[in-house]
Amino acid sequence: MEQLIHYQVERMLRRKRRNPALTLTSSSRLQEDIGLDSIDLVELAINLEHRFHIEIKDAEMEQLRTVQDVLNCVDHHLSGLLID
C-alpha cells in the first residue's frame, strides 16, 4: 500500500512541476525544486484530501516542504484511519 501511496503522490507532483526534466526524489523541495507556488500547494492538499479521504489542516499544509513531508503527512493520516 505504501508504494501505491508513493506512486499517487509522485504522479500528482509530476503534473505540477515546472521543469519536466526534474527527477523527483524524497528530498525534492516542493517550492524550490519542483516550482510549486502557494496556489499549487493548496491544490495539492485538496487533491490529497480527495484522493485519500483525509483532512489536512492549514497549519499542517504550511509545514510541507519536501516530497517526503507530503508522503509522511499522508501516511500519518492514513495510519490514524487504520487505528480508529
Secondary structure, DSSP 8 states (H G I E B T S, - for coil): -HHHHHHHHHHHHHHH-S-TT----TT-BTTTTS---HHHHHHHHHHHHHHHT----HHHHTT--BHHHHHHHHHHHHHHHHH-
